[in-house]
Amino acid sequence: MGNLTRRRFMQNGLLAGGALGMGDRVCTAATPTIRRTKLSPVAYEQVRLLEGPMREQFDRNHAFFLALSEDSLLKPFRQKAGLPAPGEDMGGWYTFYADFNPKGPFHGYIPGHSFGQYLSGLARAYAQTGSKPTQQKVHRLVEGFSKTITPKFYVDYHLPAYTFDKTCCGLIDAHQFGQDPVAMRALGPATDAVIPFLPERALNRKEMYARPHKDEAYCWDESYTLPENLFLAYQRSGEVRYRQMAKKYIEDESWFTPLSEDQNVLPGEHAYSHLNSLCSAMQSYWNLDEERYLRAARNGFRMIQEQSFATGGWGPNETFVKPDSSALAESLTKTHSSFETPCGAYGHFKITRYLLLETGDSRYGDSMERVLYNTILGAKPLQPDGTSFYYSDYNDKGQKGYFDDKWPCCSGTFPQVTADYGISAYMRSGPDVYVILYVPSELRWRESGAACTLTQTTEYPTSPESTIELKLDQPQTFAVKLRIPAWAGPKTRVAVNGRAVDAAVKPGTFARVQRTWKNGDRIELEIDMPQRLETIPYQQAGGERVVLMQGPVALFAIGDGSATITRAQLLAAEHASKNSADWKVATATAPLTMRPFAAIGDEHYRLYQTVRA
Ligand SMILES: [Zn+2]
């Protein structure tokens, strides 16, 4: 679906990238200023995913939403505005249904909630493929939506802040990445429409429950996630009202202030929306230049990592647990709702990108790739009726499945995170190029008037090797910075044109390969992936629970998980066959097959093994 000739190159990645985009402004009321970051993002149009599992997932979601009925997508908005509303009802969370019951089923929970996310996913897909039908669909959806805007939409609406946050994201992305002529203008009345229904400040769930509410679902709104997209709206429009509104919804008192002082206030909080709120902390830091917001985001993210599963996922039953409790270990037998995967992965990619841009710390990239290979890449595809993958299951009797309710939140974040794979793989700093993810892909940019292309060929992490080839109009001097994962072993090596180079290859940093590059130069990277065992955080009593890790990949034991096994047996795992993703572990009885999450279908599996010494 690519249309290479129509692709636009961006001279400066900072202007158009996913994080700090501030390109072509309309009705500039002010000139937004923003803190400069250590690294700068690349633009969607600069990266093309090449054949591989990430490209396949991106293409599938792109095609899925390109084919979705526009009348159905617009139906709840038209119904609420009292306009003719042809087309079929989408059902599930998306549909307008007056007799919603908060005890479930969730039919009619938040009508139209994910419209903005589908729009955003399409706009980002257009930016990287140049697909005209995709852009035209974005424009038609925005035009259709703009005719329905009315405050009536939010009357008796359970989560006005939640849905407005997604709508805002969709409109500013349609403007920025889809060159939509009316989206930014439509955001004005869309904002006016929701204001009467928003609280006076950011409220957490405890505060929501303390207020009068018609039913429980009114207490689940997420006003504390609003600042991120409002700051982006300000950056992209120059309209000061969005900056003022963003400031109003920063949740300082019970969240960012304690986090900035390194107090762990995570336990009991809703997991995904609070990780996502750390992105609001980063935008607050960049826009307001107040250092405590950076501290809040870094501390909060570290605290989440400290309570993450070996897959990189977090928040069993969508809730953060108490540090040093046995809650995570207990979740392995108590729940199948272990990690809210598309939403969690989308937020995780975003916050690790933000923290990487700000700090240049390669370990945020390690965290991103862990979530990529062990969670989202193994998500089952969306079904045409809105049936969605939602939870990854880390129960000892684990199996993949679909969510009961159609068109949930995770149907909205799935196309967004797959559209972000490309911009997550690279960053820049001056003339230098940072390789964050090892994925088959191509990065294009211009330097001193010359066209430059960097092409990655890799089957990582199934194979430890990646090749990076440079195509340059004329020789160029810059550094290619390669992320060396913190777990990488001593045999990790970098070569240029077949000769080992003296780059400082230190796990947990970027290896710097600097030279005057010529057309056709090749970098070969081999990442040593020694096997290791990771224990479950906060383990207190009982048998030790471990995951066998192969580089960034967590290996799941296939079958009923009843095999008795030792640490030594796990660490002696061998590839089942060359180029297979499977590993074999010899046990006292039958050999055990270990498999990465992305290669698992409907078979039963177990993530954490109980080991004897
Ligand atoms: Zn979700």
Boltz pocket constraint, residues with backbone or C-beta under 6 A from the ligand:
constraints:
  - pocket:
      binder: B
      contacts: [[A, 340], [A, 342], [A, 343], [A, 344], [A, 390], [A, 408], [A, 409], [A, 410], [A, 411], [A, 413]]
      max_distance: 6.0
